[in-house]
Amino acid sequence: MTRAGQRVTCFVASDHESAADAVAAIAQGAGFAPHKVGPLKVARHLEAMAHLNIQLAVGMKGGTNAALVYHQATG
């Protein structure tokens, strides 16, 4: 799944490294760009991002054909 030539980000939070690796592999296989973000307690921040996405898509009528792409600049 891509947007503007970039794969859509799938954030993965887990207290178990092997579980995070398994989910990241599934996401990668489905065409997403997995990004492990740390322990499960970080998931509360991901939920806030989901609420923002819903507000943009539905509340502000931006449409539901949208996705988050995390890009880390280098240099």
PyMOL Python script that loads the backbone (N, CA, C, O; Angstrom):
from pymol import cmd

cmd.read_pdbstr("""\
ATOM      1  N   MET A   1       0.849  -1.166   0.000  1.00  0.00           N
ATOM      2  CA  MET A   1       0.000   0.000   0.000  1.00  0.00           C
ATOM      3  C   MET A   1       0.897   1.231   0.000  1.00  0.00           C
ATOM      4  O   MET A   1       1.757   1.375   0.869  1.00  0.00           O
ATOM      5  N   THR A   2       0.704   2.104  -0.953  1.00  0.00           N
ATOM      6  CA  THR A   2       1.556   3.286  -1.056  1.00  0.00           C
ATOM      7  C   THR A   2       0.735   4.553  -1.180  1.00  0.00           C
ATOM      8  O   THR A   2      -0.423   4.532  -1.598  1.00  0.00           O
ATOM      9  N   ARG A   3       1.355   5.643  -0.811  1.00  0.00           N
ATOM     10  CA  ARG A   3       0.819   6.987  -0.993  1.00  0.00           C
ATOM     11  C   ARG A   3       1.960   7.833  -1.521  1.00  0.00           C
ATOM     12  O   ARG A   3       3.016   7.911  -0.894  1.00  0.00           O
ATOM     13  N   ALA A   4       1.761   8.460  -2.654  1.00  0.00           N
ATOM     14  CA  ALA A   4       2.776   9.336  -3.264  1.00  0.00           C
ATOM     15  C   ALA A   4       4.125   8.620  -3.371  1.00  0.00           C
ATOM     16  O   ALA A   4       5.177   9.216  -3.142  1.00  0.00           O
ATOM     17  N   GLY A   5       4.075   7.332  -3.722  1.00  0.00           N
ATOM     18  CA  GLY A   5       5.297   6.562  -3.898  1.00  0.00           C
ATOM     19  C   GLY A   5       5.944   6.055  -2.615  1.00  0.00           C
ATOM     20  O   GLY A   5       6.997   5.420  -2.666  1.00  0.00           O
ATOM     21  N   GLN A   6       5.334   6.324  -1.478  1.00  0.00           N
ATOM     22  CA  GLN A   6       5.852   5.873  -0.179  1.00  0.00           C
ATOM     23  C   GLN A   6       4.915   4.801   0.382  1.00  0.00           C
ATOM     24  O   GLN A   6       3.694   4.904   0.271  1.00  0.00           O
ATOM     25  N   ARG A   7       5.506   3.783   0.979  1.00  0.00           N
ATOM     26  CA  ARG A   7       4.670   2.762   1.620  1.00  0.00           C
ATOM     27  C   ARG A   7       4.017   3.341   2.874  1.00  0.00           C
ATOM     28  O   ARG A   7       4.649   4.090   3.619  1.00  0.00           O
ATOM     29  N   VAL A   8       2.748   2.992   3.102  1.00  0.00           N
ATOM     30  CA  VAL A   8       2.019   3.434   4.285  1.00  0.00           C
ATOM     31  C   VAL A   8       2.649   2.789   5.513  1.00  0.00           C
ATOM     32  O   VAL A   8       3.006   1.611   5.500  1.00  0.00           O
ATOM     33  N   THR A   9       2.778   3.578   6.567  1.00  0.00           N
ATOM     34  CA  THR A   9       3.426   3.122   7.795  1.00  0.00           C
ATOM     35  C   THR A   9       2.481   2.281   8.642  1.00  0.00           C
ATOM     36  O   THR A   9       1.307   2.614   8.803  1.00  0.00           O
ATOM     37  N   CYS A  10       3.006   1.194   9.177  1.00  0.00           N
ATOM     38  CA  CYS A  10       2.311   0.372  10.163  1.00  0.00           C
ATOM     39  C   CYS A  10       3.146   0.414  11.440  1.00  0.00           C
ATOM     40  O   CYS A  10       4.208  -0.205  11.515  1.00  0.00           O
ATOM     41  N   PHE A  11       2.661   1.146  12.443  1.00  0.00           N
ATOM     42  CA  PHE A  11       3.384   1.239  13.700  1.00  0.00           C
ATOM     43  C   PHE A  11       3.131  -0.015  14.532  1.00  0.00           C
ATOM     44  O   PHE A  11       2.002  -0.499  14.604  1.00  0.00           O
ATOM     45  N   VAL A  12       4.176  -0.538  15.157  1.00  0.00           N
ATOM     46  CA  VAL A  12       4.087  -1.769  15.944  1.00  0.00           C
ATOM     47  C   VAL A  12       4.628  -1.500  17.343  1.00  0.00           C
ATOM     48  O   VAL A  12       5.786  -1.120  17.512  1.00  0.00           O
ATOM     49  N   ALA A  13       3.767  -1.705  18.350  1.00  0.00           N
ATOM     50  CA  ALA A  13       4.174  -1.571  19.749  1.00  0.00           C
ATOM     51  C   ALA A  13       3.985  -2.923  20.429  1.00  0.00           C
ATOM     52  O   ALA A  13       2.939  -3.555  20.285  1.00  0.00           O
ATOM     53  N   SER A  14       5.005  -3.363  21.171  1.00  0.00           N
ATOM     54  CA  SER A  14       4.910  -4.663  21.831  1.00  0.00           C
ATOM     55  C   SER A  14       5.934  -4.768  22.948  1.00  0.00           C
ATOM     56  O   SER A  14       7.016  -4.184  22.881  1.00  0.00           O
ATOM     57  N   ASP A  15       5.571  -5.522  23.972  1.00  0.00           N
ATOM     58  CA  ASP A  15       6.507  -5.807  25.054  1.00  0.00           C
ATOM     59  C   ASP A  15       7.351  -7.041  24.742  1.00  0.00           C
ATOM     60  O   ASP A  15       8.252  -7.389  25.506  1.00  0.00           O
ATOM     61  N   HIS A  16       7.066  -7.691  23.639  1.00  0.00           N
ATOM     62  CA  HIS A  16       7.770  -8.915  23.266  1.00  0.00           C
ATOM     63  C   HIS A  16       8.403  -8.733  21.892  1.00  0.00           C
ATOM     64  O   HIS A  16       7.700  -8.573  20.894  1.00  0.00           O
ATOM     65  N   GLU A  17       9.713  -8.758  21.845  1.00  0.00           N
ATOM     66  CA  GLU A  17      10.448  -8.516  20.607  1.00  0.00           C
ATOM     67  C   GLU A  17      10.060  -9.502  19.507  1.00  0.00           C
ATOM     68  O   GLU A  17       9.917  -9.119  18.346  1.00  0.00           O
ATOM     69  N   SER A  18       9.890 -10.764  19.873  1.00  0.00           N
ATOM     70  CA  SER A  18       9.545 -11.756  18.849  1.00  0.00           C
ATOM     71  C   SER A  18       8.148 -11.498  18.283  1.00  0.00           C
ATOM     72  O   SER A  18       7.920 -11.702  17.090  1.00  0.00           O
ATOM     73  N   ALA A  19       7.219 -11.056  19.117  1.00  0.00           N
ATOM     74  CA  ALA A  19       5.879 -10.725  18.640  1.00  0.00           C
ATOM     75  C   ALA A  19       5.930  -9.506  17.723  1.00  0.00           C
ATOM     76  O   ALA A  19       5.279  -9.484  16.678  1.00  0.00           O
ATOM     77  N   ALA A  20       6.708  -8.491  18.113  1.00  0.00           N
ATOM     78  CA  ALA A  20       6.856  -7.289  17.282  1.00  0.00           C
ATOM     79  C   ALA A  20       7.458  -7.658  15.934  1.00  0.00           C
ATOM     80  O   ALA A  20       7.030  -7.150  14.897  1.00  0.00           O
ATOM     81  N   ASP A  21       8.441  -8.536  15.948  1.00  0.00           N
ATOM     82  CA  ASP A  21       9.062  -8.980  14.696  1.00  0.00           C
ATOM     83  C   ASP A  21       8.060  -9.711  13.807  1.00  0.00           C
ATOM     84  O   ASP A  21       8.049  -9.522  12.591  1.00  0.00           O
ATOM     85  N   ALA A  22       7.214 -10.550  14.419  1.00  0.00           N
ATOM     86  CA  ALA A  22       6.219 -11.305  13.651  1.00  0.00           C
ATOM     87  C   ALA A  22       5.193 -10.360  13.021  1.00  0.00           C
ATOM     88  O   ALA A  22       4.850 -10.513  11.849  1.00  0.00           O
ATOM     89  N   VAL A  23       4.707  -9.395  13.784  1.00  0.00           N
ATOM     90  CA  VAL A  23       3.729  -8.438  13.260  1.00  0.00           C
ATOM     91  C   VAL A  23       4.367  -7.581  12.169  1.00  0.00           C
ATOM     92  O   VAL A  23       3.744  -7.316  11.141  1.00  0.00           O
ATOM     93  N   ALA A  24       5.599  -7.149  12.391  1.00  0.00           N
ATOM     94  CA  ALA A  24       6.303  -6.346  11.385  1.00  0.00           C
ATOM     95  C   ALA A  24       6.476  -7.131  10.088  1.00  0.00           C
ATOM     96  O   ALA A  24       6.352  -6.567   9.001  1.00  0.00           O
ATOM     97  N   ALA A  25       6.760  -8.416  10.193  1.00  0.00           N
ATOM     98  CA  ALA A  25       6.923  -9.255   9.002  1.00  0.00           C
ATOM     99  C   ALA A  25       5.605  -9.388   8.242  1.00  0.00           C
ATOM    100  O   ALA A  25       5.588  -9.351   7.011  1.00  0.00           O
ATOM    101  N   ILE A  26       4.502  -9.544   8.977  1.00  0.00           N
ATOM    102  CA  ILE A  26       3.188  -9.627   8.334  1.00  0.00           C
ATOM    103  C   ILE A  26       2.864  -8.308   7.630  1.00  0.00           C
ATOM    104  O   ILE A  26       2.388  -8.300   6.495  1.00  0.00           O
ATOM    105  N   ALA A  27       3.128  -7.200   8.314  1.00  0.00           N
ATOM    106  CA  ALA A  27       2.872  -5.879   7.728  1.00  0.00           C
ATOM    107  C   ALA A  27       3.715  -5.675   6.469  1.00  0.00           C
ATOM    108  O   ALA A  27       3.225  -5.180   5.454  1.00  0.00           O
ATOM    109  N   GLN A  28       4.978  -6.060   6.550  1.00  0.00           N
ATOM    110  CA  GLN A  28       5.886  -5.940   5.400  1.00  0.00           C
ATOM    111  C   GLN A  28       5.354  -6.760   4.223  1.00  0.00           C
ATOM    112  O   GLN A  28       5.340  -6.293   3.084  1.00  0.00           O
ATOM    113  N   GLY A  29       4.925  -7.971   4.511  1.00  0.00           N
ATOM    114  CA  GLY A  29       4.396  -8.847   3.470  1.00  0.00           C
ATOM    115  C   GLY A  29       3.115  -8.312   2.838  1.00  0.00           C
ATOM    116  O   GLY A  29       2.815  -8.610   1.682  1.00  0.00           O
ATOM    117  N   ALA A  30       2.362  -7.523   3.599  1.00  0.00           N
ATOM    118  CA  ALA A  30       1.123  -6.941   3.090  1.00  0.00           C
ATOM    119  C   ALA A  30       1.357  -5.618   2.360  1.00  0.00           C
ATOM    120  O   ALA A  30       0.415  -4.988   1.881  1.00  0.00           O
ATOM    121  N   GLY A  31       2.632  -5.201   2.281  1.00  0.00           N
ATOM    122  CA  GLY A  31       2.954  -3.984   1.534  1.00  0.00           C
ATOM    123  C   GLY A  31       3.103  -2.725   2.354  1.00  0.00           C
ATOM    124  O   GLY A  31       3.281  -1.642   1.796  1.00  0.00           O
ATOM    125  N   PHE A  32       3.034  -2.844   3.671  1.00  0.00           N
ATOM    126  CA  PHE A  32       3.207  -1.693   4.542  1.00  0.00           C
ATOM    127  C   PHE A  32       4.683  -1.503   4.897  1.00  0.00           C
ATOM    128  O   PHE A  32       5.510  -2.380   4.650  1.00  0.00           O
ATOM    129  N   ALA A  33       4.996  -0.356   5.474  1.00  0.00           N
ATOM    130  CA  ALA A  33       6.336  -0.080   5.996  1.00  0.00           C
ATOM    131  C   ALA A  33       6.256  -0.162   7.521  1.00  0.00           C
ATOM    132  O   ALA A  33       5.873   0.813   8.168  1.00  0.00           O
ATOM    133  N   PRO A  34       6.611  -1.304   8.101  1.00  0.00           N
ATOM    134  CA  PRO A  34       6.502  -1.432   9.555  1.00  0.00           C
ATOM    135  C   PRO A  34       7.547  -0.580  10.268  1.00  0.00           C
ATOM    136  O   PRO A  34       8.677  -0.429   9.803  1.00  0.00           O
ATOM    137  N   HIS A  35       7.143  -0.033  11.398  1.00  0.00           N
ATOM    138  CA  HIS A  35       8.052   0.777  12.216  1.00  0.00           C
ATOM    139  C   HIS A  35       7.794   0.423  13.673  1.00  0.00           C
ATOM    140  O   HIS A  35       6.762   0.792  14.234  1.00  0.00           O
ATOM    141  N   LYS A  36       8.733  -0.291  14.286  1.00  0.00           N
ATOM    142  CA  LYS A  36       8.580  -0.672  15.688  1.00  0.00           C
ATOM    143  C   LYS A  36       8.840   0.558  16.555  1.00  0.00           C
ATOM    144  O   LYS A  36       9.865   1.224  16.414  1.00  0.00           O
ATOM    145  N   VAL A  37       7.894   0.850  17.457  1.00  0.00           N
ATOM    146  CA  VAL A  37       7.953   2.084  18.244  1.00  0.00           C
ATOM    147  C   VAL A  37       8.239   1.859  19.722  1.00  0.00           C
ATOM    148  O   VAL A  37       8.265   2.817  20.495  1.00  0.00           O
ATOM    149  N   GLY A  38       8.453   0.618  20.126  1.00  0.00           N
ATOM    150  CA  GLY A  38       8.802   0.361  21.518  1.00  0.00           C
ATOM    151  C   GLY A  38       7.754  -0.465  22.240  1.00  0.00           C
ATOM    152  O   GLY A  38       6.995  -1.204  21.613  1.00  0.00           O
ATOM    153  N   PRO A  39       7.714  -0.337  23.577  1.00  0.00           N
ATOM    154  CA  PRO A  39       6.842  -1.183  24.392  1.00  0.00           C
ATOM    155  C   PRO A  39       5.363  -0.878  24.180  1.00  0.00           C
ATOM    156  O   PRO A  39       4.994   0.157  23.624  1.00  0.00           O
ATOM    157  N   LEU A  40       4.533  -1.803  24.637  1.00  0.00           N
ATOM    158  CA  LEU A  40       3.096  -1.703  24.461  1.00  0.00           C
ATOM    159  C   LEU A  40       2.525  -0.421  25.062  1.00  0.00           C
ATOM    160  O   LEU A  40       1.504   0.072  24.582  1.00  0.00           O
ATOM    161  N   LYS A  41       3.152   0.130  26.093  1.00  0.00           N
ATOM    162  CA  LYS A  41       2.626   1.351  26.710  1.00  0.00           C
ATOM    163  C   LYS A  41       2.622   2.526  25.727  1.00  0.00           C
ATOM    164  O   LYS A  41       1.928   3.517  25.956  1.00  0.00           O
ATOM    165  N   VAL A  42       3.386   2.425  24.643  1.00  0.00           N
ATOM    166  CA  VAL A  42       3.421   3.467  23.616  1.00  0.00           C
ATOM    167  C   VAL A  42       2.137   3.448  22.779  1.00  0.00           C
ATOM    168  O   VAL A  42       1.830   4.420  22.088  1.00  0.00           O
ATOM    169  N   ALA A  43       1.397   2.351  22.842  1.00  0.00           N
ATOM    170  CA  ALA A  43       0.178   2.219  22.038  1.00  0.00           C
ATOM    171  C   ALA A  43      -0.818   3.339  22.333  1.00  0.00           C
ATOM    172  O   ALA A  43      -1.612   3.690  21.460  1.00  0.00           O
ATOM    173  N   ARG A  44      -0.797   3.903  23.531  1.00  0.00           N
ATOM    174  CA  ARG A  44      -1.726   4.994  23.844  1.00  0.00           C
ATOM    175  C   ARG A  44      -1.475   6.198  22.939  1.00  0.00           C
ATOM    176  O   ARG A  44      -2.407   6.936  22.619  1.00  0.00           O
ATOM    177  N   HIS A  45      -0.233   6.400  22.526  1.00  0.00           N
ATOM    178  CA  HIS A  45       0.080   7.495  21.609  1.00  0.00           C
ATOM    179  C   HIS A  45      -0.399   7.159  20.192  1.00  0.00           C
ATOM    180  O   HIS A  45      -0.832   8.040  19.449  1.00  0.00           O
ATOM    181  N   LEU A  46      -0.318   5.889  19.833  1.00  0.00           N
ATOM    182  CA  LEU A  46      -0.810   5.470  18.523  1.00  0.00           C
ATOM    183  C   LEU A  46      -2.326   5.642  18.442  1.00  0.00           C
ATOM    184  O   LEU A  46      -2.861   5.988  17.389  1.00  0.00           O
ATOM    185  N   GLU A  47      -3.015   5.399  19.560  1.00  0.00           N
ATOM    186  CA  GLU A  47      -4.460   5.604  19.584  1.00  0.00           C
ATOM    187  C   GLU A  47      -4.793   7.072  19.357  1.00  0.00           C
ATOM    188  O   GLU A  47      -5.759   7.383  18.660  1.00  0.00           O
ATOM    189  N   ALA A  48      -4.010   7.980  19.934  1.00  0.00           N
ATOM    190  CA  ALA A  48      -4.239   9.413  19.722  1.00  0.00           C
ATOM    191  C   ALA A  48      -4.032   9.774  18.252  1.00  0.00           C
ATOM    192  O   ALA A  48      -4.761  10.600  17.702  1.00  0.00           O
ATOM    193  N   MET A  49      -3.043   9.158  17.627  1.00  0.00           N
ATOM    194  CA  MET A  49      -2.815   9.400  16.196  1.00  0.00           C
ATOM    195  C   MET A  49      -4.007   8.907  15.375  1.00  0.00           C
ATOM    196  O   MET A  49      -4.388   9.539  14.389  1.00  0.00           O
ATOM    197  N   ALA A  50      -4.587   7.793  15.777  1.00  0.00           N
ATOM    198  CA  ALA A  50      -5.757   7.267  15.077  1.00  0.00           C
ATOM    199  C   ALA A  50      -6.932   8.230  15.209  1.00  0.00           C
ATOM    200  O   ALA A  50      -7.667   8.447  14.246  1.00  0.00           O
ATOM    201  N   HIS A  51      -7.113   8.808  16.393  1.00  0.00           N
ATOM    202  CA  HIS A  51      -8.189   9.781  16.590  1.00  0.00           C
ATOM    203  C   HIS A  51      -7.972  11.013  15.714  1.00  0.00           C
ATOM    204  O   HIS A  51      -8.928  11.553  15.159  1.00  0.00           O
ATOM    205  N   LEU A  52      -6.734  11.456  15.587  1.00  0.00           N
ATOM    206  CA  LEU A  52      -6.419  12.585  14.707  1.00  0.00           C
ATOM    207  C   LEU A  52      -6.746  12.234  13.260  1.00  0.00           C
ATOM    208  O   LEU A  52      -7.329  13.044  12.538  1.00  0.00           O
ATOM    209  N   ASN A  53      -6.380  11.049  12.842  1.00  0.00           N
ATOM    210  CA  ASN A  53      -6.660  10.607  11.475  1.00  0.00           C
ATOM    211  C   ASN A  53      -8.169  10.576  11.213  1.00  0.00           C
ATOM    212  O   ASN A  53      -8.624  10.979  10.143  1.00  0.00           O
ATOM    213  N   ILE A  54      -8.937  10.101  12.186  1.00  0.00           N
ATOM    214  CA  ILE A  54     -10.395  10.067  12.049  1.00  0.00           C
ATOM    215  C   ILE A  54     -10.952  11.488  11.960  1.00  0.00           C
ATOM    216  O   ILE A  54     -11.840  11.753  11.151  1.00  0.00           O
ATOM    217  N   GLN A  55     -10.442  12.391  12.775  1.00  0.00           N
ATOM    218  CA  GLN A  55     -10.889  13.778  12.740  1.00  0.00           C
ATOM    219  C   GLN A  55     -10.620  14.405  11.375  1.00  0.00           C
ATOM    220  O   GLN A  55     -11.481  15.087  10.819  1.00  0.00           O
ATOM    221  N   LEU A  56      -9.428  14.172  10.842  1.00  0.00           N
ATOM    222  CA  LEU A  56      -9.090  14.717   9.533  1.00  0.00           C
ATOM    223  C   LEU A  56      -9.964  14.118   8.437  1.00  0.00           C
ATOM    224  O   LEU A  56     -10.446  14.830   7.557  1.00  0.00           O
ATOM    225  N   ALA A  57     -10.161  12.816   8.498  1.00  0.00           N
ATOM    226  CA  ALA A  57     -10.883  12.111   7.440  1.00  0.00           C
ATOM    227  C   ALA A  57     -12.386  12.352   7.495  1.00  0.00           C
ATOM    228  O   ALA A  57     -13.015  12.630   6.474  1.00  0.00           O
ATOM    229  N   VAL A  58     -12.954  12.246   8.680  1.00  0.00           N
ATOM    230  CA  VAL A  58     -14.407  12.302   8.813  1.00  0.00           C
ATOM    231  C   VAL A  58     -14.871  13.664   9.332  1.00  0.00           C
ATOM    232  O   VAL A  58     -15.738  14.299   8.732  1.00  0.00           O
ATOM    233  N   GLY A  59     -14.297  14.101  10.435  1.00  0.00           N
ATOM    234  CA  GLY A  59     -14.723  15.347  11.061  1.00  0.00           C
ATOM    235  C   GLY A  59     -14.500  16.561  10.182  1.00  0.00           C
ATOM    236  O   GLY A  59     -15.313  17.486  10.180  1.00  0.00           O
ATOM    237  N   MET A  60     -13.400  16.567   9.431  1.00  0.00           N
ATOM    238  CA  MET A  60     -13.090  17.707   8.572  1.00  0.00           C
ATOM    239  C   MET A  60     -13.358  17.387   7.097  1.00  0.00           C
ATOM    240  O   MET A  60     -12.984  18.143   6.200  1.00  0.00           O
ATOM    241  N   LYS A  61     -14.018  16.246   6.876  1.00  0.00           N
ATOM    242  CA  LYS A  61     -14.419  15.806   5.539  1.00  0.00           C
ATOM    243  C   LYS A  61     -13.239  15.710   4.562  1.00  0.00           C
ATOM    244  O   LYS A  61     -13.357  16.054   3.386  1.00  0.00           O
ATOM    245  N   GLY A  62     -12.117  15.241   5.074  1.00  0.00           N
ATOM    246  CA  GLY A  62     -10.944  15.049   4.228  1.00  0.00           C
ATOM    247  C   GLY A  62     -11.012  13.770   3.416  1.00  0.00           C
ATOM    248  O   GLY A  62     -10.225  13.573   2.490  1.00  0.00           O
ATOM    249  N   GLY A  63     -11.948  12.905   3.760  1.00  0.00           N
ATOM    250  CA  GLY A  63     -12.105  11.645   3.051  1.00  0.00           C
ATOM    251  C   GLY A  63     -11.334  10.526   3.724  1.00  0.00           C
ATOM    252  O   GLY A  63     -10.354  10.755   4.434  1.00  0.00           O
ATOM    253  N   THR A  64     -11.791   9.333   3.488  1.00  0.00           N
ATOM    254  CA  THR A  64     -11.190   8.171   4.144  1.00  0.00           C
ATOM    255  C   THR A  64     -10.090   7.513   3.323  1.00  0.00           C
ATOM    256  O   THR A  64      -9.528   6.505   3.752  1.00  0.00           O
ATOM    257  N   ASN A  65      -9.775   8.048   2.175  1.00  0.00           N
ATOM    258  CA  ASN A  65      -8.691   7.510   1.366  1.00  0.00           C
ATOM    259  C   ASN A  65      -7.386   8.230   1.746  1.00  0.00           C
ATOM    260  O   ASN A  65      -6.772   8.912   0.925  1.00  0.00           O
ATOM    261  N   ALA A  66      -6.990   8.059   2.992  1.00  0.00           N
ATOM    262  CA  ALA A  66      -5.801   8.725   3.518  1.00  0.00           C
ATOM    263  C   ALA A  66      -5.023   7.741   4.378  1.00  0.00           C
ATOM    264  O   ALA A  66      -5.566   6.739   4.842  1.00  0.00           O
ATOM    265  N   ALA A  67      -3.756   8.036   4.582  1.00  0.00           N
ATOM    266  CA  ALA A  67      -2.928   7.156   5.398  1.00  0.00           C
ATOM    267  C   ALA A  67      -1.734   7.934   5.933  1.00  0.00           C
ATOM    268  O   ALA A  67      -1.348   8.965   5.383  1.00  0.00           O
ATOM    269  N   LEU A  68      -1.160   7.423   7.012  1.00  0.00           N
ATOM    270  CA  LEU A  68       0.027   8.043   7.586  1.00  0.00           C
ATOM    271  C   LEU A  68       1.282   7.429   6.969  1.00  0.00           C
ATOM    272  O   LEU A  68       1.394   6.211   6.835  1.00  0.00           O
ATOM    273  N   VAL A  69       2.208   8.286   6.604  1.00  0.00           N
ATOM    274  CA  VAL A  69       3.510   7.861   6.101  1.00  0.00           C
ATOM    275  C   VAL A  69       4.555   8.530   6.967  1.00  0.00           C
ATOM    276  O   VAL A  69       4.702   9.752   6.940  1.00  0.00           O
ATOM    277  N   TYR A  70       5.285   7.732   7.738  1.00  0.00           N
ATOM    278  CA  TYR A  70       6.341   8.267   8.596  1.00  0.00           C
ATOM    279  C   TYR A  70       7.621   8.303   7.796  1.00  0.00           C
ATOM    280  O   TYR A  70       8.058   7.285   7.259  1.00  0.00           O
ATOM    281  N   HIS A  71       8.218   9.471   7.716  1.00  0.00           N
ATOM    282  CA  HIS A  71       9.468   9.637   6.980  1.00  0.00           C
ATOM    283  C   HIS A  71      10.484  10.266   7.911  1.00  0.00           C
ATOM    284  O   HIS A  71      10.275  11.373   8.406  1.00  0.00           O
ATOM    285  N   GLN A  72      11.568   9.578   8.149  1.00  0.00           N
ATOM    286  CA  GLN A  72      12.619  10.090   9.016  1.00  0.00           C
ATOM    287  C   GLN A  72      13.717  10.702   8.143  1.00  0.00           C
ATOM    288  O   GLN A  72      14.392   9.999   7.390  1.00  0.00           O
ATOM    289  N   ALA A  73      13.878  11.995   8.255  1.00  0.00           N
ATOM    290  CA  ALA A  73      14.889  12.692   7.462  1.00  0.00           C
ATOM    291  C   ALA A  73      16.280  12.321   7.962  1.00  0.00           C
ATOM    292  O   ALA A  73      16.488  12.108   9.156  1.00  0.00           O
ATOM    293  N   THR A  74      17.214  12.250   7.047  1.00  0.00           N
ATOM    294  CA  THR A  74      18.593  11.967   7.412  1.00  0.00           C
ATOM    295  C   THR A  74      19.473  13.138   7.000  1.00  0.00           C
ATOM    296  O   THR A  74      19.121  13.948   6.143  1.00  0.00           O
ATOM    297  N   GLY A  75      20.615  13.189   7.639  1.00  0.00           N
ATOM    298  CA  GLY A  75      21.580  14.215   7.252  1.00  0.00           C
ATOM    299  C   GLY A  75      21.622  15.336   8.118  1.00  0.00           C
ATOM    300  O   GLY A  75      22.398  16.263   7.890  1.00  0.00           O
TER     301      GLY A  75
END
""", "prot")
cmd.dss("prot")
cmd.show_as("cartoon", "prot")
cmd.util.cbc("prot")
cmd.orient("prot")
